[in-house]
Structure formats: structure tokens, C-alpha cells
């Protein structure tokens, strides 16, 4: 099919932005693909999941319905870590709940001599992370492990721990239509969205070096509650980082 014809169909169904992204990704388009993509757009599937591609921190990542799509807000977390890292030291990183692997991959690409471990309790998410690690030529720097926040064990301790855990409370009606194509395990948590932070606060101390730091992405309005959780488990609050919208998005703690 002529790419201009495909563009017109996608624009009518999903809007001009969706049409541009899809036709930029696929320079040639069969009728069958156009029909299939149009069907997915009508269902409200995010474009990233249709074309299995999302850019994050200047890197292209594979994504699908088994993972959250990398989001611009999460770049705030990456920026916070990079800002703190001395490039003259070898940094070891633990990514708890890695999903696509976008956080640890972006860090290892931008911090010289960085390496680490990415864990997730979803085996299907780990397959996505493995695909991205291989694609970005990071197999020698990043290992993946099947584990969750409470049962991961390691003989080594890390300089940096990062996590973008599930933080939406069950029943939250503010979630947009596209979230129905995301895995619920990566979105929702018990205790009003705070259960994952409690698990991390309880279990991550033994995984962090004495001079290390933990960086957590959080939901809007959760900062005070999460600070209280971590201080209860004897973490020291260092600072908060805001995203481009001025929302408290990342909390940093030390031992």
C-alpha cells in the first residue's frame, strides 16, 4: 500500500501523531498490516505497543503487553543517578522490577564502567529485558535474575539501587484507557499503592553498600507516605527530584 494512503487511514483512526510514528517506523505497509494496526488503534492500544518500540533517554527499546512502556517521567530517575555518579569509579547497579530494562540499560550506557543486575518477578518481562540488553550490546554488563523485592539474594552489594515499582492503588479511576494494555502486576499494589515500597524498604538494606543510595520513582502525592515508610526502616532521606511537570517523582535514600 502507498505510505500516504496508510498515513491517511491511521490519522483518521488514531490521530496525526499516531500516523506519523507508525509510518516513520514502517516505510512499506501491506494492506494486512494496515487493517491490523487500524484494529488495534480502534481498541485504544498505545502506539508503542503496536509497533513494539519506544524511545527512552535517547535509546530505542522493544516493548509489548508484558511490560510498561518506558515513560518520560522515568527519565527523572535516570538523571538523578547519573548526576550523583563519579565517572572515575566502577558502579554496580541493582534494578528492582526492571520491566523492559530501560532504566538499567540507560544507566549502563551513560555511566562509564557501570554494570549490574536486573530483577523482575515476571518471566515474560524478563524476556523483554533480555531482548533489549542484547540489542543494546550490554550482555557483558547486565545480568538478569528472576526474583521479586522480597526474595532476591546476592553475595555482592551494590553502589546504586533503582526501582520503578507498581504504585497505583487498586480501583484508582484516574488510570487512562491505554493502561488496560499494561500488565496489572506492574501497575497496581496493595495498601493504597504502597505495598511494593514497604517490601523494598524492608529488604533492600542488605543489598546496598554503606555509601550507596537507593532511587525510587513514585506516584503523584505519595512522597510523604513513602518517606515515612523508609524512615521507619531506618533509611535516611536525602532528597526529592521533580519531573518536568514539577511533580515529586523520585526519592533518594541512603543507609
Rosetta blueprint (number, residue, H / E / L):
1 X L
2 X L
3 X H
4 X H
5 X H
6 X H
7 X H
8 X H
9 X H
10 X H
11 X H
12 X H
13 X H
14 X H
15 X L
16 X H
17 X H
18 X H
19 X H
20 X H
21 X H
22 X H
23 X H
24 X H
25 X H
26 X L
27 X L
28 X L
29 X L
30 X L
31 X H
32 X H
33 X H
34 X H
35 X H
36 X H
37 X H
38 X H
39 X H
40 X H
41 X H
42 X H
43 X H
44 X L
45 X L
46 X L
47 X H
48 X H
49 X H
50 X H
51 X H
52 X L
53 X L
54 X E
55 X E
56 X E
57 X L
58 X L
59 X E
60 X E
61 X E
62 X L
63 X L
64 X L
65 X L
66 X L
67 X L
68 X L
69 X L
70 X L
71 X L
72 X H
73 X H
74 X H
75 X H
76 X H
77 X H
78 X H
79 X H
80 X H
81 X H
82 X H
83 X H
84 X H
85 X L
86 X L
87 X L
88 X L
89 X L
90 X L
91 X L
92 X E
93 X E
94 X E
95 X E
96 X E
97 X L
98 X L
99 X L
100 X L
101 X L
102 X H
103 X H
104 X H
105 X H
106 X H
107 X H
108 X H
109 X H
110 X H
111 X L
112 X L
113 X L
114 X L
115 X E
116 X E
117 X E
118 X E
119 X E
120 X E
121 X L
122 X L
123 X H
124 X H
125 X H
126 X H
127 X H
128 X H
129 X H
130 X H
131 X H
132 X H
133 X H
134 X H
135 X H
136 X L
137 X L
138 X L
139 X L
140 X L
141 X L
142 X E
143 X E
144 X E
145 X E
146 X E
147 X L
148 X L
149 X L
150 X L
151 X L
152 X L
153 X L
154 X L
155 X L
156 X L
157 X L
158 X E
159 X E
160 X E
161 X E
162 X E
163 X E
164 X L
165 X L
166 X L
167 X L
168 X E
169 X E
170 X L
171 X L
172 X L
173 X L
174 X L
175 X L
176 X L
177 X H
178 X H
179 X H
180 X H
181 X H
182 X L
183 X L
184 X H
185 X H
186 X H
187 X H
188 X E
189 X E
190 X H
191 X H
192 X H
193 X H
194 X L
195 X H
196 X H
197 X H
198 X H
199 X H
200 X H
201 X H
202 X H
203 X H
204 X L
205 X H
206 X H
207 X H
208 X E
209 X E
210 X E
211 X E
212 X E
213 X E
214 X E
215 X E
216 X E
217 X E
218 X L
219 X L
220 X L
221 X L
222 X L
223 X H
224 X H
225 X H
226 X H
227 X H
228 X H
229 X H
230 X H
231 X H
232 X H
233 X L
234 X L
235 X L
236 X E
237 X E
238 X E
239 X E
240 X E
241 X E
242 X E
243 X L
244 X L
245 X L
246 X L
247 X L
248 X E
249 X E
250 X E
251 X E
252 X E
253 X E
254 X E
255 X L
